[in-house]
């Protein structure tokens, strides 16, 4: 089963060089153990564009969808046998990036 591990950023600065190094080690562990599917970091929310095309014409708005002190800074998509394995892996990701994470399964 595949799971999304979302990294929730709630700190003043971005990742430190030490955190980046720990993330690289964690990523390598995911690859070595067959859990790696994909991962990526995201640009700051103020670089976002929200598109709403529910009406007759697409509306493009600069900036984040939601104003919040917490935001999605990155993510991992992993392969895990079950939720318990995914949660254990997510705990390692949280430690590596020094941020809170959220785990959700794909439907």
C-alpha positions as CSV (number, residue, x, y, z in Angstrom):
1,X,0.0,0.0,0.0
2,X,1.2,3.5,-0.7
3,X,1.2,6.3,1.9
4,X,1.7,10.1,1.7
5,X,3.9,11.5,4.5
6,X,3.4,15.3,4.5
7,X,6.0,17.5,6.2
8,X,4.4,20.3,8.2
9,X,6.6,23.3,8.5
10,X,6.0,25.6,11.5
11,X,9.4,27.1,12.1
12,X,11.1,30.4,11.3
13,X,13.8,29.1,9.0
14,X,14.1,26.4,6.4
15,X,16.0,23.2,7.0
16,X,19.5,23.5,8.4
17,X,22.5,21.8,6.7
18,X,22.3,19.1,9.5
19,X,18.6,18.5,8.8
20,X,19.3,18.3,5.0
21,X,22.0,15.7,5.7
22,X,19.7,13.7,8.0
23,X,17.0,13.8,5.3
24,X,19.4,12.4,2.7
25,X,20.3,9.5,5.1
26,X,16.6,8.8,5.7
27,X,15.9,8.9,1.9
28,X,18.7,6.4,1.3
29,X,17.3,4.1,4.0
30,X,13.9,4.2,2.3
31,X,15.5,3.3,-1.0
32,X,17.6,0.5,0.5
33,X,14.6,-1.1,2.2
34,X,12.3,-0.8,-0.8
35,X,9.9,1.8,0.7
36,X,10.9,4.7,-1.6
37,X,8.4,5.8,-4.3
38,X,8.9,9.6,-4.6
39,X,9.7,12.6,-2.4
40,X,10.1,16.3,-2.8
41,X,10.4,19.6,-1.1
42,X,8.1,22.5,-2.0
43,X,8.7,26.2,-2.5
44,X,7.4,28.7,0.1
45,X,3.6,29.3,0.1
46,X,4.0,32.8,-1.1
47,X,5.1,31.4,-4.5
48,X,1.9,29.4,-4.9
49,X,-0.9,30.2,-7.4
50,X,-4.4,29.0,-6.7
51,X,-6.6,28.1,-9.7
52,X,-10.4,27.9,-9.5
53,X,-12.0,26.7,-12.7
54,X,-15.4,25.7,-11.3
55,X,-17.1,28.6,-13.0
56,X,-17.2,29.8,-16.6
57,X,-13.7,31.0,-16.5
58,X,-10.5,30.0,-14.7
59,X,-9.6,32.4,-11.9
60,X,-5.9,32.6,-11.0
61,X,-4.9,34.0,-7.5
62,X,-1.4,34.6,-6.3
63,X,-0.4,33.3,-2.9
64,X,-1.4,30.3,-0.7
65,X,-4.9,28.8,-0.6
66,X,-5.0,29.1,3.2
67,X,-3.2,31.7,5.3
68,X,-1.6,29.8,8.1
69,X,1.6,29.7,10.2
70,X,1.9,26.0,9.3
71,X,2.2,24.8,5.7
72,X,3.2,21.8,3.6
73,X,6.9,22.0,3.1
74,X,7.5,18.7,1.4
75,X,6.4,15.1,1.3
76,X,7.4,11.5,0.8
77,X,5.3,8.8,-1.0
78,X,6.3,5.5,0.4
79,X,5.4,1.8,-0.1
80,X,4.6,0.0,3.2
81,X,2.9,-3.3,4.1
82,X,0.5,-1.6,6.5
83,X,-0.3,1.5,8.5
84,X,2.0,0.4,11.4
85,X,5.0,0.2,9.1
86,X,4.0,3.6,7.5
87,X,3.8,5.2,10.9
88,X,7.2,3.8,12.0
89,X,8.7,5.1,8.8
90,X,7.0,8.5,9.2
91,X,8.4,8.7,12.8
92,X,11.9,8.4,11.2
93,X,11.1,11.1,8.6
94,X,9.9,13.4,11.4
95,X,13.1,12.9,13.3
96,X,15.2,13.4,10.1
97,X,13.6,16.6,9.0
98,X,12.9,17.9,12.6
99,X,9.3,18.7,11.7
100,X,5.8,17.3,12.4
101,X,4.5,14.9,9.7
102,X,1.1,13.7,8.7
103,X,0.5,10.2,7.3
104,X,-2.4,9.3,4.9
105,X,-3.0,6.3,2.7
106,X,-3.9,6.5,-0.9
107,X,-7.3,5.2,-1.9
